[in-house]
Amino acid sequence: MSILTDDKRTAWFGAFTVTILAGALYWFTAARDIVVGDTPELITAAATLGVAHPPGYPLFTMLGHLFSLVPLGPIPFRVNLFSVVCDALTVGIVYLTAFRLTKSSVASAISALFLAITPAFWSWSLVAEVFPLNNLLCASLIYALITWQQRPENTRALFAASFLFGLALANQHTSVLLAPAFAFLIWRQRNILFARPALVFFCGAIFAAGLVPYLYIPWAAARHPIYNWGEVSSLSDFINVVTRRSYGTFRLVNSAGYWGGSPLLRIGVLLASLGAIALALITLGGITVYRRARWYFWFTLIAFIFAGPFFVWITDLNIRTAPSALFVLQRFFLLSQVILAPWIAFGVRQLAEFVETRAQLSSETSTRLVAIACLISIVIGVVTNYRRLDQSGNSIARHFAEDVFWTGPKDAVLLANGDIAFPLLYLQRVENAGTNSTLVVLPLLLSDWYLKQLRKSDPDLNLPFDRYDARARNLKMLVEANPNRTFSIVGTVGNDDHSLDQDYWPYQQGMLITIEPKSKSIPLEQMVSENERVLAQLRPPPFATVHRETFESDILTIYAWPAFRIGNDCAQVGLESEARNWYERALTINPQFSQARQALARLEH
């Protein structure tokens, strides 16, 4: 048997092993249900063959739909498994990349497993998101490029890289950040490409073929699915979705409250996300790569700089003060982690050589000692983070949506703001829950297409404007145009629209704030009695189970808010004992609810 065959067998066996190990870890900790963030919306699009938020994520939607058909658990779990599979395979591809460069199965396995248990990478492997698919496509792209670089005559690897680059862009736009590193390798092989210009043409054609999934968007929109972001019916509509024009093409969020902050802080958090031991091995590995494979050093460094520090710099997210900003940004750290992971293999080999020299041990013994130390670190990482990252029992988003629909009056118009609307969207569009209510996602009222959809889905809802704005065409106009409908707010409406303040007042009705005219008076005793009955049946999540850096903290506040509001109403009429009880009730739900704690302190003085 040839050495090449032995290498291939070792490579594929090692890749299979780390893939299975990572897949098992992700399987046991994967979310069995919807969770907060974009996950409910992406599952809705996948399950119904709809169109997700810009840029539409066509490749994820089509593949996610296939997973939704697998008869294994509920639909959310099926689509969540798509992420499990993608990131487990990514771990295997990273092993293959490291092994191709180092020829060390032990070092390659350690580099792949360090990536697998990195908290950010692990946590985003457990829920339906576009980033695990992006990890898999970009890791495969890097592997193809390295294969081509080592054997420039292997045009199949170059063609594969071109196609994978197109596919990656059909899933997640951040893959374009690999283009400068791709260009660097092309420049190194420019003599070959200049000698065979047809290769450039073929690569361009294959790259374009990778973009074909975008044709799914107009096809899906033409079917008028129950979830159809952008209502694409023209070329300009299509371009607007693909370029994320409504979001701001170069912004992750379009809320000014999230902008600003120190870019150096964001870069520091990016580096810290790698973990101290992995970062040390990456640093040592980078020095080794520079000495032994300088082309690969520059390729990786260019890719990392653009996908990592450059990207987090231009995102302009204020992770110090903006709520959940780090939760939004953290997903974009994963590509950087995939890029740098093979350097860990070089670091492991260099560390083994150091131990061999200093301790006068054999190469095999020193490698074994370093490997054991690294594996112990990996096991400690798994044990330490397992409970914190485990999503298998997380039903917070589902219970929240079910409680909102249960609380809401029949035929109500539910006004929701931000990502807390997505769990409601999923239950209504996929599981047909809460269908007696009309869900209105407030930020989308700014879009013509959304108003058209509302008119189709609820012909009885009178929309007195063609586009909402907070001042001229506002919520007061909407409420007064529908005098026979009950309008209730989920969470908050934001700070811009104050049109209801003069003539309406917020009546706390369980989870919801119902908009009532000031001419209507409801006795405090009646409000307290009604809420006592409703709140007793709600299912607020235990404080210890809430991931407070995510939108779950917003849900927890929504559960605590009714008790706080009733406490305020009691305090205003001098019922201090009752007010104190309600404030304490709010703090029982959310001990970090600062407004309730401050109100309680005022009563004490």
MOBEL-V847952 format. One record per backbone hydrogen bond with DSSP energy under -1.0 kcal/mol. NH is the residue of the N-H (numbers start at 1). CO is the residue of the C=O. E is the energy in kcal/mol with one decimal. If there is no record, write none. Layout:
# MOBEL-V847952
((NH | CO | E) (NH | CO | E))
This chain:
# MOBEL-V847952
((6 | 2 | -2.1) (7 | 3 | -2.7) (8 | 4 | -2.4) (9 | 5 | -2.6) (10 | 6 | -2.7) (11 | 7 | -2.8) (12 | 8 | -2.8) (13 | 9 | -2.4) (14 | 10 | -2.6) (15 | 11 | -2.6) (16 | 12 | -2.4) (17 | 13 | -2.3) (18 | 14 | -2.5) (19 | 15 | -2.0) (20 | 16 | -2.3) (21 | 17 | -2.4) (22 | 18 | -2.6) (23 | 19 | -2.8) (24 | 20 | -2.6) (25 | 21 | -2.0) (26 | 22 | -2.6) (27 | 23 | -2.6) (28 | 24 | -2.1) (29 | 25 | -1.2) (30 | 26 | -1.2) (31 | 126 | -2.2) (42 | 38 | -2.6) (43 | 39 | -2.6) (44 | 40 | -2.1) (45 | 41 | -2.4) (46 | 42 | -2.4) (47 | 43 | -3.0) (48 | 44 | -1.8) (50 | 45 | -2.6) (51 | 227 | -1.7) (52 | 56 | -1.1) (56 | 53 | -2.3) (59 | 170 | -1.4) (61 | 57 | -2.3) (62 | 58 | -2.4) (63 | 59 | -2.4) (64 | 60 | -3.2) (65 | 61 | -1.9) (66 | 62 | -1.5) (67 | 63 | -1.8) (68 | 64 | -1.9) (70 | 67 | -1.3) (72 | 70 | -2.7) (78 | 74 | -1.9) (79 | 75 | -2.2) (80 | 76 | -2.4) (81 | 77 | -1.9) (84 | 80 | -1.5) (85 | 81 | -2.7) (86 | 82 | -2.3) (87 | 83 | -2.5) (88 | 84 | -2.0) (89 | 85 | -2.4) (90 | 86 | -1.9) (91 | 87 | -2.0) (92 | 88 | -1.5) (93 | 89 | -2.4) (94 | 90 | -2.5) (95 | 91 | -1.8) (96 | 92 | -2.1) (97 | 93 | -2.5) (98 | 94 | -2.7) (99 | 95 | -2.8) (100 | 96 | -2.3) (101 | 97 | -1.4) (102 | 98 | -2.6) (103 | 99 | -2.4) (108 | 104 | -2.1) (109 | 105 | -2.3) (110 | 106 | -2.1) (111 | 107 | -2.2) (112 | 108 | -2.2) (113 | 109 | -2.5) (114 | 110 | -2.4) (115 | 111 | -1.7) (116 | 112 | -2.1) (117 | 113 | -1.8) (118 | 115 | -1.1) (122 | 118 | -3.1) (123 | 119 | -2.8) (124 | 120 | -1.8) (125 | 122 | -1.3) (126 | 123 | -1.0) (134 | 130 | -1.8) (135 | 131 | -2.8) (136 | 132 | -2.2) (137 | 133 | -2.5) (138 | 134 | -2.6) (139 | 135 | -2.6) (140 | 136 | -2.2) (141 | 137 | -2.2) (142 | 138 | -2.6) (143 | 139 | -2.2) (144 | 140 | -2.4) (145 | 141 | -2.4) (146 | 142 | -2.4) (147 | 143 | -2.4) (148 | 144 | -2.4) (149 | 145 | -2.5) (150 | 146 | -2.3) (151 | 147 | -1.6) (154 | 151 | -2.7) (155 | 153 | -1.8) (158 | 154 | -1.0) (159 | 155 | -2.7) (160 | 156 | -2.5) (161 | 157 | -2.2) (162 | 158 | -2.2) (163 | 159 | -2.4) (164 | 160 | -2.7) (165 | 161 | -2.2) (166 | 162 | -1.8) (167 | 163 | -2.5) (168 | 164 | -2.7) (169 | 165 | -1.8) (170 | 166 | -1.3) (171 | 168 | -1.3) (172 | 168 | -2.8) (175 | 172 | -1.6) (176 | 173 | -2.2) (177 | 174 | -2.0) (178 | 175 | -1.8) (179 | 176 | -1.9) (182 | 178 | -2.4) (183 | 179 | -3.0) (184 | 180 | -1.8) (185 | 181 | -1.7) (186 | 182 | -2.1) (187 | 183 | -2.5) (188 | 184 | -1.7) (189 | 185 | -1.3) (190 | 187 | -1.5) (193 | 189 | -1.9) (194 | 190 | -3.1) (195 | 191 | -1.8) (196 | 192 | -1.2) (199 | 196 | -2.0) (201 | 197 | -1.4) (202 | 198 | -2.6) (203 | 199 | -2.8) (204 | 200 | -2.3) (205 | 201 | -2.3) (206 | 202 | -2.7) (207 | 203 | -2.6) (208 | 204 | -2.3) (209 | 205 | -1.9) (210 | 206 | -1.5) (211 | 208 | -1.1) (212 | 209 | -1.3) (214 | 211 | -2.2) (215 | 212 | -2.8) (216 | 213 | -2.0) (217 | 214 | -1.4) (219 | 215 | -1.5) (220 | 216 | -3.4) (221 | 217 | -2.8) (222 | 218 | -2.0) (224 | 221 | -1.5) (229 | 51 | -2.0) (231 | 228 | -1.1) (238 | 234 | -2.2) (239 | 235 | -2.5) (240 | 236 | -2.3) (241 | 237 | -2.0) (242 | 238 | -2.5) (243 | 239 | -2.4) (244 | 241 | -1.2) (245 | 240 | -2.2) (248 | 244 | -1.7) (251 | 248 | -2.4) (258 | 255 | -1.9) (259 | 256 | -1.2) (260 | 316 | -1.5) (266 | 262 | -1.5) (267 | 263 | -2.3) (268 | 264 | -2.4) (269 | 265 | -2.3) (270 | 266 | -2.1) (271 | 267 | -2.3) (272 | 268 | -2.3) (273 | 269 | -1.6) (274 | 271 | -1.4) (275 | 272 | -1.4) (279 | 275 | -2.6) (280 | 276 | -2.1) (281 | 277 | -2.4) (282 | 278 | -2.5) (283 | 279 | -2.4) (284 | 280 | -2.4) (285 | 281 | -2.9) (286 | 282 | -2.8) (287 | 283 | -1.8) (288 | 284 | -1.8) (289 | 285 | -3.0) (290 | 286 | -2.3) (291 | 287 | -1.4) (292 | 288 | -2.1) (293 | 289 | -3.0) (297 | 293 | -2.0) (298 | 294 | -2.4) (299 | 295 | -2.2) (300 | 296 | -2.7) (301 | 297 | -2.7) (302 | 298 | -2.5) (303 | 299 | -2.2) (304 | 300 | -2.9) (305 | 301 | -2.7) (306 | 302 | -2.0) (307 | 303 | -2.5) (308 | 304 | -2.8) (310 | 305 | -3.0) (312 | 308 | -2.6) (313 | 309 | -1.7) (314 | 310 | -2.1) (315 | 311 | -1.5) (318 | 258 | -3.3) (319 | 317 | -1.3) (322 | 318 | -1.9) (325 | 322 | -1.4) (328 | 324 | -1.7) (329 | 325 | -2.4) (330 | 326 | -3.0) (332 | 329 | -2.0) (333 | 330 | -1.9) (337 | 333 | -1.8) (338 | 334 | -2.3) (339 | 335 | -2.3) (340 | 336 | -2.1) (341 | 337 | -1.5) (343 | 340 | -1.7) (344 | 341 | -1.8) (346 | 342 | -1.0) (347 | 343 | -2.3) (348 | 344 | -2.6) (349 | 345 | -2.2) (350 | 346 | -2.4) (351 | 347 | -2.4) (352 | 348 | -2.3) (353 | 349 | -2.2) (354 | 350 | -2.0) (355 | 351 | -2.4) (356 | 352 | -2.4) (357 | 353 | -2.1) (358 | 354 | -2.8) (359 | 355 | -2.6) (361 | 356 | -1.1) (366 | 362 | -2.6) (367 | 363 | -2.2) (368 | 364 | -2.0) (369 | 365 | -2.4) (370 | 366 | -2.3) (371 | 367 | -2.5) (372 | 368 | -2.6) (373 | 369 | -2.3) (374 | 370 | -2.5) (375 | 371 | -2.7) (376 | 372 | -2.4) (377 | 373 | -1.9) (378 | 374 | -2.4) (379 | 375 | -2.7) (380 | 376 | -2.6) (381 | 377 | -2.2) (382 | 378 | -2.1) (383 | 379 | -2.7) (384 | 380 | -2.9) (385 | 381 | -1.9) (386 | 382 | -1.6) (389 | 385 | -2.5) (390 | 386 | -2.0) (391 | 29 | -2.5) (394 | 391 | -1.8) (399 | 395 | -2.8) (400 | 396 | -2.2) (401 | 397 | -2.3) (402 | 398 | -2.8) (403 | 399 | -2.5) (404 | 400 | -2.2) (405 | 401 | -2.4) (406 | 402 | -2.3) (407 | 403 | -2.3) (408 | 404 | -2.2) (411 | 436 | -1.1) (412 | 409 | -1.4) (413 | 486 | -3.1) (414 | 438 | -2.5) (415 | 488 | -3.2) (416 | 440 | -2.6) (421 | 418 | -1.6) (422 | 419 | -1.3) (425 | 421 | -2.4) (426 | 422 | -2.7) (427 | 423 | -2.2) (428 | 424 | -2.1) (429 | 425 | -2.8) (430 | 426 | -2.8) (433 | 427 | -2.8) (437 | 434 | -1.7) (438 | 412 | -2.7) (440 | 414 | -3.2) (442 | 416 | -2.8) (444 | 441 | -1.2) (445 | 442 | -1.6) (446 | 443 | -1.2) (447 | 444 | -2.2) (451 | 447 | -1.4) (452 | 448 | -1.9) (453 | 449 | -1.9) (454 | 450 | -2.4) (455 | 451 | -2.1) (456 | 452 | -1.6) (457 | 453 | -2.9) (458 | 454 | -2.5) (461 | 458 | -1.8) (468 | 445 | -2.1) (469 | 473 | -2.9) (478 | 474 | -1.6) (479 | 475 | -2.9) (480 | 476 | -2.6) (481 | 477 | -1.5) (482 | 479 | -1.3) (485 | 482 | -1.9) (488 | 413 | -2.7) (489 | 513 | -2.8) (490 | 415 | -3.0) (501 | 498 | -1.3) (504 | 500 | -2.1) (505 | 516 | -3.3) (507 | 514 | -3.1) (509 | 512 | -2.9) (512 | 509 | -1.8) (513 | 489 | -1.8) (514 | 507 | -3.0) (515 | 487 | -2.8) (516 | 505 | -2.5) (518 | 503 | -2.5) (520 | 517 | -2.0) (527 | 523 | -2.0) (528 | 524 | -2.8) (529 | 525 | -2.4) (530 | 526 | -2.7) (531 | 527 | -2.4) (532 | 528 | -2.4) (533 | 529 | -1.7) (534 | 530 | -2.1) (535 | 531 | -3.1) (536 | 532 | -1.2) (537 | 534 | -1.6) (538 | 535 | -1.0) (545 | 542 | -1.6) (546 | 543 | -1.1) (548 | 546 | -1.2) (550 | 547 | -2.0) (553 | 550 | -1.5) (555 | 551 | -1.6) (556 | 552 | -2.3) (557 | 553 | -1.9) (558 | 554 | -2.1) (559 | 555 | -1.9) (560 | 556 | -1.8) (561 | 557 | -2.1) (564 | 560 | -1.6) (565 | 561 | -2.9) (566 | 562 | -2.5) (567 | 563 | -2.1) (568 | 564 | -2.1) (569 | 565 | -2.1) (570 | 566 | -2.4) (571 | 567 | -2.3) (572 | 568 | -2.0) (574 | 571 | -1.4) (575 | 570 | -2.5) (576 | 574 | -1.8) (579 | 575 | -2.5) (580 | 576 | -2.7) (581 | 577 | -1.9) (582 | 578 | -2.2) (583 | 579 | -2.6) (584 | 580 | -2.4) (585 | 581 | -1.8) (586 | 582 | -2.2) (587 | 583 | -2.1) (588 | 584 | -1.6) (589 | 585 | -1.4) (590 | 586 | -2.5) (593 | 590 | -2.1) (594 | 592 | -1.5) (597 | 593 | -1.8) (598 | 594 | -2.6) (599 | 595 | -2.2) (600 | 596 | -2.2) (601 | 597 | -2.0) (602 | 598 | -2.0) (603 | 599 | -1.6) (604 | 600 | -1.6))
